């Protein structure tokens, strides 16, 4: 099965760190980074076929314009057929954000930034 | 002279002839004045002893000449006593009764003092004090209450007037009167409580904290009305609002701490971790540059928080 990792974060440094950690943890993988939630949605719409494809999304919460919560609502509305593996990846230490994230059906878990090798291995993605 | 009918009471009784000579002097008169009848009867003693005290009014001469009943209260400054005197002209005589009313006068004066004191106590405050009966009619109110009622409704309110009467006022006022009505109803059901009420006068809007206390009849244990006490809490309310706004700014700063500071900080932690685990020198150089950038971002946020905190 083909697997695509999608990082959605308005901070380019964060996207770079995430990419590096993912590469050093589980080797060469297919990674896309989007600097806005809107661009993330556009990417998901341009995917040719979801057959035999797993998309793992690392989603930031606080972003200008469409934020992480808005993005979750959009994919719930627009992608009724597809299943995604979504991790909320945020610098927030607000327990309310963690509680809210875990109340979403598509969200697997809430990860506090920075993403590290240990945290990735913990997700059992390899 | 017939036997007097007054001897059994405390009332003194005497009769004068047209020369103001005493024709009859009752036992009670002796008790009251200390003068026995023998001294008083049939001579000028009465005139000598008393007329100078009554001279100004010339009451006895007047009673004779005009032939009408006369009643008055007279204060004897020597005995420090009040007497109620009634004179009835009958044929050529004056029937006169006299009773000591000092005690009654004293009670009346005490009552006046209490009434006066109550008025002063009620009016000594800018707080509002009033009471209503079961039909929301005003039983009493202090001056501050009457003033504020006049300012808010534009009309004078008197004792006995309804305090929840709805005139041709704006909808806002009708709504407020409904609020008052339900508060009075609750108190008339026996609840004691305090509520804040906005009171608009032509000058300004104010907030009063009003406490409602049912008035319970001592013996019958039924609620006969409501006693109300209103305190102007406008300043306190404004103060609370300013504290609220300060709190919300502090919350914003705390939010900045939690979210905006942690973003570059987590980048710094992530980059440092990467630098330690990467061997390629050129790549390390790149990451150190990014580390420096992330540190500058953090610095800017710290400065931003410092400037926002200044105004708090």
Interface residues (C-beta under 8 A of the other chain):
Chain A: X11 X13 X14 X16 X17 X18 X20 X21 X24 X62 X91 X92 X93 X94 X112 X113 X114 X115 X116 X117
Chain B: X258 X259 X262 X263 X265 X266 X267 X269 X270 X271 X273 X274 X277 X278 X290 X293 X294
